[in-house]
Amino acid sequence: MDAYFLSPSSFSILFLLTIFQLSYARDDFHFTSCAPFDCGNLVNISYPFWTDQYNRPSYCGYGDEGYKLKCRQSQPPVLTLSSQEFYVLHLNRSYGLLTIKRVELNNTCPQPILINYAFNYTETAENITLFYDCRSRGGPNHRFSCRKGGKETSLMFFKEDENECTGYSEEVEIPIGKKAFDYLIGGISTVNESLLVPFDIKYLAYDGYCKQCEDSGGRCGSNQNETSTFACYCRDNPHSTECNRGRSSFNLGKKLALGPFGDHCNSSNCPSKHGSLSISFCTNYNIHTLDI
């Protein structure tokens, strides 16, 4: 009767192959860490937004603090822009748009939003100029009181065709919703009411790089060491802009013969003929073959 056996070296090779294959199949921890997340009543949020809640790393978003979300159960996420808090009511990733609304002012004077490389206004927003401590008289809808630096002060709004304020201490430009602006001009709403109307801003970090990354199966993020640099987190490893289409894989070659698995043998020929082992695996489109 023919004998079949595996030599000790063959057992070692099979063991190493099994361990290598299991470890190689595990997704990279950056990729798993940056899965889409839910924040308040918004779901499936991803780059460029991030939060320091839920143990989510900052590299899953864009490094700018303006993209950091504060999550509260069953409520809209909160975004901080120029030290002011805004509710995020809607997020449109297809167009890179956020619908935001000021959190209740609580008698605090509004501040300008310093739009930088992270955000931009859209046609749904309109700037109005407000004057602090204006001595000129104005309609009740155009004046309101608030606190600045712990002191009570007043703000005044004027239409463009009216005489500007005299004797004011400071002026600021504040974005409000376009519809709110029209109502304010028409005397339908007050300044305070207009400041709480939602409007859209465009976020600029979601760009072609991110689409390229997602189309290749990756998840967008930023470089851990340089948060302003884009990174594409893939199942195998982080990449600069996109994942390798042929995901790094491990495959046994078409010829696999360990001892007598390639041929029958008997006691007379087994010691001198153990077959051969051919291993092929690919990484980053490079194919490697080992003959043992």
C-alpha positions in Angstrom: 0.0 0.0 0.0 1.2 3.5 -0.9 2.1 5.7 2.1 1.2 9.4 2.5 3.0 11.6 5.0 3.9 15.2 5.7 7.4 15.9 6.8 8.0 18.2 9.9 9.2 20.9 7.6 6.0 20.7 5.6 3.9 21.1 8.7 5.9 24.2 9.6 5.4 25.7 6.2 1.6 25.1 6.4 1.4 26.6 9.8 3.3 29.7 8.7 1.1 30.1 5.6 -2.0 29.9 7.7 -0.8 32.5 10.2 0.4 34.8 7.3 -2.9 34.5 5.5 -5.0 35.3 8.6 -3.0 38.3 9.5 -2.9 39.6 6.0 -6.6 39.4 5.6 -7.3 41.7 8.6 -8.3 45.2 7.7 -6.0 48.0 8.6 -7.0 49.8 11.8 -7.1 53.2 10.2 -9.7 51.8 7.8 -11.9 50.3 10.5 -11.5 53.4 12.8 -12.8 55.7 10.1 -16.1 54.0 9.3 -19.1 56.4 8.9 -20.6 57.5 12.2 -23.8 58.8 13.6 -23.9 62.2 15.5 -27.1 63.3 17.2 -29.9 63.0 14.7 -27.7 62.9 11.6 -26.5 59.5 10.4 -23.7 58.2 8.2 -21.3 61.1 8.6 -17.8 60.9 7.4 -14.8 63.0 6.2 -14.2 65.9 6.5 -16.1 65.8 9.8 -14.9 64.3 13.0 -15.6 64.2 16.7 -13.6 63.5 19.8 -16.5 61.5 21.1 -16.9 57.7 20.6 -13.1 57.2 20.6 -13.1 58.4 17.0 -9.6 59.6 15.9 -9.2 63.1 14.5 -7.3 61.8 11.5 -10.7 60.4 10.2 -11.6 64.0 9.4 -9.9 67.1 8.2 -7.7 68.6 10.9 -9.4 72.0 11.0 -11.3 72.6 14.2 -14.2 73.9 12.2 -15.0 70.4 11.1 -15.2 69.0 14.6 -18.8 68.1 15.7 -20.3 67.9 19.1 -22.8 65.1 19.3 -25.9 65.1 21.5 -28.5 62.4 21.6 -31.6 63.0 19.3 -30.4 66.6 18.6 -28.6 68.2 15.7 -24.8 68.1 15.9 -23.1 71.3 16.9 -20.3 73.0 14.9 -18.2 75.8 16.2 -17.2 78.6 13.9 -15.3 81.6 15.1 -16.2 80.7 18.7 -19.9 80.6 17.9 -22.0 77.4 18.0 -24.2 76.4 15.1 -26.6 73.5 14.7 -26.0 71.3 11.7 -29.5 70.7 10.3 -28.6 69.0 7.1 -25.5 67.7 5.3 -25.3 67.3 1.6 -22.1 65.5 0.6 -22.9 65.4 -3.1 -22.6 69.2 -3.2 -20.5 69.8 -0.1 -23.2 71.8 1.6 -24.1 72.3 5.3 -27.3 73.9 6.5 -26.6 75.6 9.8 -28.5 77.6 12.3 -27.1 79.7 15.2 -27.6 78.2 18.6 -29.8 80.5 20.7 -27.8 83.6 21.4 -28.8 83.8 25.1 -28.4 87.6 24.9 -24.8 87.2 23.6 -23.9 89.6 20.8 -23.3 87.8 17.4 -19.8 87.8 16.0 -18.5 87.6 12.4 -17.8 84.2 11.0 -14.2 84.2 9.8 -14.6 82.2 6.5 -11.2 80.6 5.6 -10.0 77.8 3.4 -12.4 75.4 5.2 -15.8 77.1 4.3 -17.4 79.5 2.0 -20.8 81.2 1.8 -23.4 80.3 -0.8 -26.2 82.2 -2.5 -28.5 81.3 0.4 -26.6 83.6 2.8 -26.4 87.4 2.9 -24.2 89.7 5.0 -25.7 92.4 7.0 -23.8 95.2 8.8 -24.6 95.8 12.5 -23.4 98.9 14.4 -22.6 98.8 18.1 -23.8 101.7 20.4 -25.4 103.6 17.5 -26.7 107.1 18.5 -29.0 107.3 15.5 -32.6 106.5 15.8 -34.0 103.5 14.1 -37.1 101.3 13.9 -37.7 98.8 16.7 -37.2 95.9 14.3 -33.7 97.1 13.5 -32.4 97.4 17.1 -31.7 94.9 19.8 -29.8 94.6 23.0 -27.1 92.1 23.8 -24.1 91.5 26.1 -20.5 91.9 24.9 -17.6 91.5 27.3 -20.0 91.3 30.2 -21.6 94.7 29.4 -25.0 95.5 28.0 -24.9 97.1 24.6 -27.1 97.6 21.6 -26.9 96.7 17.9 -28.5 98.6 15.0 -29.2 97.6 11.5 -29.7 100.0 8.6 -30.9 99.5 5.1 -28.4 100.5 2.4 -30.5 103.4 1.3 -30.8 104.9 4.8 -28.3 107.2 6.5 -25.6 105.2 8.2 -25.2 105.2 11.9 -23.4 108.1 13.6 -21.3 107.9 16.8 -21.0 104.1 16.8 -18.2 102.3 18.5 -17.8 99.3 16.2 -19.4 97.6 13.1 -19.6 94.0 12.3 -20.7 91.9 9.3 -22.9 89.0 10.1 -24.2 86.3 7.7 -27.9 85.5 7.8 -30.2 83.5 5.5 -31.3 85.2 2.3 -35.0 84.9 3.1 -34.3 86.3 6.6 -32.5 89.3 5.0 -35.5 90.0 2.7 -37.9 89.9 5.7 -35.6 92.2 7.7 -35.4 94.7 4.8 -39.2 94.5 4.5 -39.7 95.1 8.2 -41.4 91.7 8.7 -38.9 90.3 11.1 -36.5 91.6 13.7 -32.7 91.4 13.7 -32.8 88.9 16.5 -35.3 86.7 14.6 -33.2 87.0 11.4 -30.1 85.8 13.2 -31.7 82.5 14.0 -32.8 81.6 10.5 -30.9 78.7 8.9 -28.6 79.2 5.9 -26.1 77.2 3.8 -22.4 77.2 3.8 -20.1 75.2 1.5 -17.3 73.1 3.0 -14.2 72.8 0.9 -12.4 69.8 2.2 -14.5 67.3 0.4 -12.8 67.4 -3.0 -11.7 65.2 -5.9 -9.2 63.3 -3.8 -11.9 62.1 -1.4 -14.1 60.9 -4.3 -11.2 59.2 -5.9 -10.4 57.4 -2.6 -14.0 56.3 -2.0 -14.4 55.1 -5.5 -11.4 52.8 -5.0 -13.0 51.4 -1.8 -11.1 53.5 0.7 -12.2 55.9 3.5 -11.1 59.5 3.5 -9.0 61.1 6.2 -5.9 63.1 7.0 -2.3 62.3 7.7 -1.8 61.6 11.3 1.4 63.7 11.4 0.2 66.5 9.2 -3.5 66.9 9.5 -3.8 69.3 6.5 -2.6 66.5 4.2 -5.2 64.2 2.7 -4.9 60.4 3.3 -6.8 57.5 1.8 -7.3 54.8 4.4 -7.6 51.4 2.7 -8.1 47.8 3.9 -4.4 47.0 3.4 -2.6 50.3 4.3 -3.0 54.1 4.1 -2.3 55.5 0.7 -2.0 59.0 -0.6 -5.1 59.3 -2.8 -6.6 55.9 -3.7 -6.5 52.3 -2.8 -4.8 49.7 -5.1 -7.6 48.4 -7.2 -6.4 44.8 -6.9 -6.5 44.7 -3.1 -3.3 43.1 -1.7 -4.1 39.5 -1.5 -2.5 36.1 -0.7 -3.1 33.2 -3.0 -1.6 29.7 -3.3 -0.1 29.0 -6.7 -1.7 26.6 -9.0 0.9 24.0 -8.0 0.9 22.9 -4.4 2.5 19.6 -3.6 3.7 18.8 -0.1 5.5 15.4 0.0 3.2 12.9 -1.7 0.3 15.3 -2.3 1.9 15.9 -5.8 2.7 12.3 -6.4 2.1 8.8 -4.9 5.1 7.4 -3.2 6.1 4.4 -1.4 8.7 3.5 1.1 11.3 3.1 -1.6 10.9 6.5 -3.3 9.5 8.9 -0.6 12.8 9.7 1.1 14.2 11.0 -2.1 11.0 12.7 -3.6 8.9 15.1 -1.5 7.3 17.2 -4.3 7.5 21.0 -4.4 5.8 24.0 -2.9 5.1 27.1 -5.0 3.6 30.1 -3.2 2.4 33.2 -5.1 1.2 36.4 -3.4 0.7 40.0 -4.6 1.1 43.3 -2.9 0.5 46.6 -4.6 0.3 45.0 -8.0 3.6 43.2 -7.6 3.4 39.4 -7.9 5.9 37.4 -5.9 6.6 33.7 -6.2 8.5 31.5 -3.8 9.5 27.9 -4.7 10.3 25.8 -1.7 
